[in-house]
Amino acid sequence: MTSPTPSSVAAPNTPPAAPSPTTAAPPAPHTPTEDAVAIFTGVLLISVGVAFFTSAGLLTGGTAGLAFLAHYATGIGFGKLFFVVNLPFYWLALRKLGRAFTVKTFIAVLLLSALTELQSQLLQFAQLQPLYAAIAGGTITGTGFLVLFRHRCSLGGVGVAALYLQDRYGWRAGKIQMGVDCCIVLLALFTVEPLRVLWSIAGAVALNLVLAINHRPGRYMGT
C-alpha cells in the first residue's frame, strides 16, 4: 500500500477557504418603510442646516442657493421659492433616473419646503457665529443629502444632475455639486456683502466634502 501524498492529506486545523467574492449575495433593496424613514431623516437634517444658514444670513449652492438669493431679495419664504425653483428638474429626473426616484425626490422637496416654512416656530438661535454656522450647517446638510442619495432620492436641481452624471459616467456626485455650488455662491457677490459670501463658500465646501468622501461610485451597495 502506498502512503498518501502530501497533497491528498488535509492539513490539521486548516481554516476553510474564504468564499469567492463572485458568490456574494446581492445587496437587499431598501423597503418602502426604510425609504420613508430615510427621507424624513435626511430632510430633517437638511432643514436644520438651512436654519443655520438663514439665521446667519448665509447662502448655499444648487437650487437652494437660488432660492436663498430670491428670498433675501424679495422677502418671499424660502420654502415656497425652493419648491418652485425645483419644478423644471422633475422632467430630467423622470427621464433619466426613473419614476421611483422622481416621486421620492418630489416628496423630499415638498417636505423640506413645509419644514422650512415652519422652522422659525420650531428652532431659533439667540447667538450664532457666521463661520461656525457655515461649517456646522454645511456638515449637517451634507449628511442629510448623503442619507437621501443612499436611498435613491435627492432634493432636485443640481442633485439630480450630479446623481445622473455619477451613474452614467462615474463622476463623483460630491465633486460635481461642489463646483456648481461654489459658482452659484459667487454669484451672490452682486447682492450680498463679500464676507458673507466667503463664509457661504466655506459652508458649501463643508457640505460637499461630506458627499465627496462618503458617496463614491461602487462603495455603497444599498439600493
C-alpha positions as a Markdown table, in Angstrom:
| # | Residue | x | y | z |
|---|---|---|---|---|
| 1 | Met | 0.0 | 0.0 | 0.0 |
| 2 | Thr | 1.4 | 3.3 | -0.9 |
| 3 | Ser | 1.3 | 6.2 | 1.5 |
| 4 | Pro | -0.8 | 9.2 | 0.6 |
| 5 | Thr | 0.9 | 12.1 | -1.0 |
| 6 | Pro | 1.0 | 15.4 | 1.0 |
| 7 | Ser | -1.4 | 16.9 | -1.5 |
| 8 | Ser | -4.0 | 14.3 | -0.7 |
| 9 | Val | -4.0 | 14.8 | 3.1 |
| 10 | Ala | -5.9 | 17.7 | 4.6 |
| 11 | Ala | -3.7 | 19.8 | 6.9 |
| 12 | Pro | -5.0 | 19.7 | 10.5 |
| 13 | Asn | -6.7 | 22.8 | 11.8 |
| 14 | Thr | -6.7 | 24.4 | 8.4 |
| 15 | Pro | -9.4 | 27.1 | 8.1 |
| 16 | Pro | -11.9 | 26.7 | 5.3 |
| 17 | Ala | -11.2 | 28.8 | 2.2 |
| 18 | Ala | -12.9 | 32.2 | 2.0 |
| 19 | Pro | -15.8 | 32.2 | -0.4 |
| 20 | Ser | -15.2 | 33.8 | -3.7 |
| 21 | Pro | -16.4 | 37.4 | -4.0 |
| 22 | Thr | -18.4 | 36.5 | -7.1 |
| 23 | Thr | -20.6 | 34.2 | -5.0 |
| 24 | Ala | -21.6 | 37.0 | -2.5 |
| 25 | Ala | -25.3 | 37.7 | -2.4 |
| 26 | Pro | -26.5 | 40.9 | -4.0 |
| 27 | Pro | -27.5 | 43.7 | -1.6 |
| 28 | Ala | -31.1 | 43.6 | -0.4 |
| 29 | Pro | -33.1 | 46.6 | -1.7 |
| 30 | His | -34.5 | 49.1 | 0.8 |
| 31 | Thr | -38.0 | 48.6 | 1.8 |
| 32 | Pro | -40.7 | 51.3 | 1.4 |
| 33 | Thr | -40.6 | 51.9 | 5.2 |
| 34 | Glu | -36.8 | 52.3 | 5.2 |
| 35 | Asp | -37.1 | 54.8 | 2.3 |
| 36 | Ala | -39.8 | 56.7 | 4.2 |
| 37 | Val | -37.7 | 56.9 | 7.4 |
| 38 | Ala | -34.6 | 57.9 | 5.4 |
| 39 | Ile | -36.3 | 60.6 | 3.5 |
| 40 | Phe | -37.7 | 62.1 | 6.7 |
| 41 | Thr | -34.3 | 61.8 | 8.5 |
| 42 | Gly | -32.4 | 63.4 | 5.6 |
| 43 | Val | -34.9 | 66.2 | 5.1 |
| 44 | Leu | -35.0 | 66.9 | 8.8 |
| 45 | Leu | -31.2 | 67.2 | 8.9 |
| 46 | Ile | -31.2 | 69.5 | 5.9 |
| 47 | Ser | -33.9 | 71.7 | 7.4 |
| 48 | Val | -31.6 | 72.2 | 10.5 |
| 49 | Gly | -28.7 | 73.1 | 8.2 |
| 50 | Val | -31.0 | 75.6 | 6.4 |
| 51 | Ala | -31.8 | 77.1 | 9.8 |
| 52 | Phe | -28.1 | 77.6 | 10.4 |
| 53 | Phe | -27.7 | 79.4 | 7.1 |
| 54 | Thr | -30.7 | 81.6 | 7.3 |
| 55 | Ser | -30.1 | 82.6 | 10.9 |
| 56 | Ala | -26.6 | 83.7 | 10.0 |
| 57 | Gly | -27.6 | 85.4 | 6.7 |
| 58 | Leu | -25.6 | 82.9 | 4.6 |
| 59 | Leu | -26.2 | 81.1 | 1.3 |
| 60 | Thr | -25.6 | 77.7 | -0.1 |
| 61 | Gly | -25.4 | 76.2 | -3.6 |
| 62 | Gly | -27.7 | 74.5 | -6.0 |
| 63 | Thr | -31.4 | 75.4 | -6.3 |
| 64 | Ala | -31.4 | 76.1 | -2.6 |
| 65 | Gly | -28.8 | 78.8 | -3.2 |
| 66 | Leu | -31.0 | 80.3 | -5.9 |
| 67 | Ala | -34.0 | 80.2 | -3.5 |
| 68 | Phe | -31.9 | 81.9 | -0.8 |
| 69 | Leu | -30.9 | 84.7 | -3.2 |
| 70 | Ala | -34.5 | 85.2 | -4.2 |
| 71 | His | -35.6 | 85.1 | -0.5 |
| 72 | Tyr | -33.1 | 87.8 | 0.5 |
| 73 | Ala | -34.1 | 89.9 | -2.5 |
| 74 | Thr | -37.9 | 89.6 | -2.2 |
| 75 | Gly | -38.7 | 88.5 | 1.3 |
| 76 | Ile | -40.8 | 85.6 | 0.0 |
| 77 | Gly | -40.4 | 82.5 | 2.1 |
| 78 | Phe | -37.5 | 80.2 | 1.3 |
| 79 | Gly | -39.7 | 77.1 | 1.3 |
| 80 | Lys | -42.1 | 78.5 | -1.4 |
| 81 | Leu | -39.3 | 79.6 | -3.6 |
| 82 | Phe | -37.4 | 76.4 | -3.2 |
| 83 | Phe | -40.4 | 74.3 | -4.3 |
| 84 | Val | -41.0 | 76.5 | -7.4 |
| 85 | Val | -37.3 | 76.6 | -8.5 |
| 86 | Asn | -37.1 | 72.8 | -8.5 |
| 87 | Leu | -40.1 | 72.2 | -10.7 |
| 88 | Pro | -38.2 | 72.1 | -14.1 |
| 89 | Phe | -35.8 | 69.4 | -12.8 |
| 90 | Tyr | -38.5 | 66.8 | -12.3 |
| 91 | Trp | -38.6 | 66.2 | -16.1 |
| 92 | Leu | -34.9 | 65.4 | -16.0 |
| 93 | Ala | -35.3 | 63.1 | -13.0 |
| 94 | Leu | -38.2 | 61.3 | -14.7 |
| 95 | Arg | -36.5 | 60.8 | -18.0 |
| 96 | Lys | -33.0 | 59.8 | -16.7 |
| 97 | Leu | -33.4 | 58.4 | -13.2 |
| 98 | Gly | -36.9 | 56.8 | -13.2 |
| 99 | Arg | -40.3 | 57.2 | -11.7 |
| 100 | Ala | -39.4 | 55.9 | -8.2 |
| 101 | Phe | -36.5 | 58.4 | -7.9 |
| 102 | Thr | -38.7 | 61.3 | -9.1 |
| 103 | Val | -41.6 | 60.5 | -6.7 |
| 104 | Lys | -39.2 | 60.3 | -3.7 |
| 105 | Thr | -37.5 | 63.5 | -4.8 |
| 106 | Phe | -40.8 | 65.3 | -5.1 |
| 107 | Ile | -41.8 | 64.2 | -1.6 |
| 108 | Ala | -38.5 | 65.3 | -0.2 |
| 109 | Val | -38.7 | 68.7 | -1.8 |
| 110 | Leu | -42.3 | 69.2 | -0.6 |
| 111 | Leu | -41.4 | 68.1 | 2.9 |
| 112 | Leu | -38.4 | 70.4 | 3.1 |
| 113 | Ser | -40.5 | 73.3 | 1.8 |
| 114 | Ala | -43.0 | 72.7 | 4.6 |
| 115 | Leu | -40.4 | 72.3 | 7.3 |
| 116 | Thr | -38.5 | 75.5 | 6.4 |
| 117 | Glu | -41.8 | 77.4 | 6.4 |
| 118 | Leu | -42.4 | 76.2 | 10.0 |
| 119 | Gln | -38.7 | 76.5 | 11.0 |
| 120 | Ser | -38.9 | 79.9 | 12.7 |
| 121 | Gln | -41.6 | 78.5 | 15.1 |
| 122 | Leu | -39.6 | 75.3 | 15.8 |
| 123 | Leu | -36.0 | 76.5 | 16.0 |
| 124 | Gln | -34.3 | 79.8 | 16.9 |
| 125 | Phe | -30.7 | 80.8 | 17.7 |
| 126 | Ala | -30.0 | 83.6 | 20.2 |
| 127 | Gln | -26.4 | 83.9 | 19.0 |
| 128 | Leu | -24.7 | 82.2 | 16.0 |
| 129 | Gln | -21.2 | 83.0 | 14.8 |
| 130 | Pro | -21.2 | 83.0 | 10.9 |
| 131 | Leu | -18.2 | 80.8 | 10.3 |
| 132 | Tyr | -19.5 | 78.2 | 12.8 |
| 133 | Ala | -22.9 | 78.4 | 11.1 |
| 134 | Ala | -21.3 | 77.8 | 7.7 |
| 135 | Ile | -19.3 | 74.8 | 8.8 |
| 136 | Ala | -21.9 | 73.2 | 11.1 |
| 137 | Gly | -24.7 | 73.9 | 8.7 |
| 138 | Gly | -22.8 | 72.6 | 5.7 |
| 139 | Thr | -21.8 | 69.4 | 7.5 |
| 140 | Ile | -25.3 | 68.8 | 8.8 |
| 141 | Thr | -26.8 | 69.5 | 5.4 |
| 142 | Gly | -24.2 | 67.3 | 3.6 |
| 143 | Thr | -25.1 | 64.4 | 6.0 |
| 144 | Gly | -28.8 | 64.9 | 5.2 |
| 145 | Phe | -28.0 | 64.7 | 1.4 |
| 146 | Leu | -25.9 | 61.6 | 2.0 |
| 147 | Val | -28.9 | 59.9 | 3.6 |
| 148 | Leu | -31.1 | 60.9 | 0.7 |
| 149 | Phe | -28.6 | 59.8 | -2.0 |
| 150 | Arg | -28.2 | 56.4 | -0.5 |
| 151 | His | -31.9 | 55.8 | -0.8 |
| 152 | Arg | -32.0 | 57.0 | -4.4 |
| 153 | Cys | -33.5 | 60.4 | -3.6 |
| 154 | Ser | -32.4 | 64.0 | -3.8 |
| 155 | Leu | -33.7 | 67.5 | -3.4 |
| 156 | Gly | -33.9 | 68.1 | -7.1 |
| 157 | Gly | -31.9 | 70.6 | -9.1 |
| 158 | Val | -28.1 | 70.0 | -9.1 |
| 159 | Gly | -28.5 | 66.9 | -7.1 |
| 160 | Val | -30.5 | 65.3 | -9.9 |
| 161 | Ala | -27.8 | 66.2 | -12.5 |
| 162 | Ala | -25.0 | 65.1 | -10.1 |
| 163 | Leu | -26.5 | 61.7 | -9.5 |
| 164 | Tyr | -27.2 | 61.2 | -13.2 |
| 165 | Leu | -23.6 | 62.0 | -14.1 |
| 166 | Gln | -22.3 | 59.7 | -11.4 |
| 167 | Asp | -24.5 | 56.8 | -12.6 |
| 168 | Arg | -23.7 | 57.5 | -16.3 |
| 169 | Tyr | -20.0 | 58.4 | -16.2 |
| 170 | Gly | -18.8 | 57.5 | -12.7 |
| 171 | Trp | -18.0 | 61.1 | -11.8 |
| 172 | Arg | -18.3 | 61.8 | -8.1 |
| 173 | Ala | -21.6 | 63.5 | -7.2 |
| 174 | Gly | -19.9 | 65.4 | -4.4 |
| 175 | Lys | -17.3 | 67.0 | -6.7 |
| 176 | Ile | -19.8 | 67.9 | -9.3 |
| 177 | Gln | -22.1 | 69.6 | -6.8 |
| 178 | Met | -19.2 | 71.3 | -5.1 |
| 179 | Gly | -18.1 | 73.0 | -8.3 |
| 180 | Val | -21.6 | 74.1 | -9.2 |
| 181 | Asp | -22.4 | 75.2 | -5.6 |
| 182 | Cys | -19.3 | 77.4 | -5.4 |
| 183 | Cys | -20.2 | 79.1 | -8.7 |
| 184 | Ile | -23.7 | 79.9 | -7.5 |
| 185 | Val | -22.5 | 81.3 | -4.2 |
| 186 | Leu | -20.0 | 83.5 | -6.1 |
| 187 | Leu | -23.0 | 85.0 | -8.0 |
| 188 | Ala | -24.2 | 86.3 | -4.6 |
| 189 | Leu | -21.3 | 88.9 | -4.8 |
| 190 | Phe | -23.7 | 91.1 | -6.7 |
| 191 | Thr | -26.3 | 91.2 | -3.9 |
| 192 | Val | -24.6 | 90.1 | -0.7 |
| 193 | Glu | -21.6 | 91.5 | 1.2 |
| 194 | Pro | -18.3 | 89.7 | 0.3 |
| 195 | Leu | -17.6 | 88.4 | 3.9 |
| 196 | Arg | -20.9 | 86.6 | 4.0 |
| 197 | Val | -20.1 | 85.1 | 0.6 |
| 198 | Leu | -16.8 | 83.9 | 1.9 |
| 199 | Trp | -18.5 | 82.2 | 4.9 |
| 200 | Ser | -21.1 | 80.7 | 2.5 |
| 201 | Ile | -18.3 | 79.2 | 0.3 |
| 202 | Ala | -16.9 | 77.6 | 3.5 |
| 203 | Gly | -20.3 | 76.1 | 4.1 |
| 204 | Ala | -20.6 | 74.8 | 0.5 |
| 205 | Val | -17.2 | 73.2 | 0.8 |
| 206 | Ala | -18.1 | 71.5 | 4.1 |
| 207 | Leu | -21.4 | 70.2 | 2.7 |
| 208 | Asn | -19.8 | 68.8 | -0.4 |
| 209 | Leu | -16.7 | 67.3 | 1.3 |
| 210 | Val | -19.2 | 65.1 | 3.2 |
| 211 | Leu | -20.5 | 63.9 | -0.1 |
| 212 | Ala | -17.2 | 63.6 | -1.9 |
| 213 | Ile | -15.7 | 61.5 | 0.9 |
| 214 | Asn | -18.7 | 59.3 | 1.7 |
| 215 | His | -20.6 | 58.9 | -1.6 |
| 216 | Arg | -18.3 | 57.3 | -4.1 |
| 217 | Pro | -19.4 | 55.1 | -7.0 |
| 218 | Gly | -19.2 | 51.4 | -6.1 |
| 219 | Arg | -18.6 | 52.0 | -2.4 |
| 220 | Tyr | -22.1 | 51.9 | -1.1 |
| 221 | Met | -24.1 | 48.8 | -2.2 |
| 222 | Gly | -27.6 | 49.7 | -0.9 |
| 223 | Thr | -30.4 | 50.1 | -3.5 |
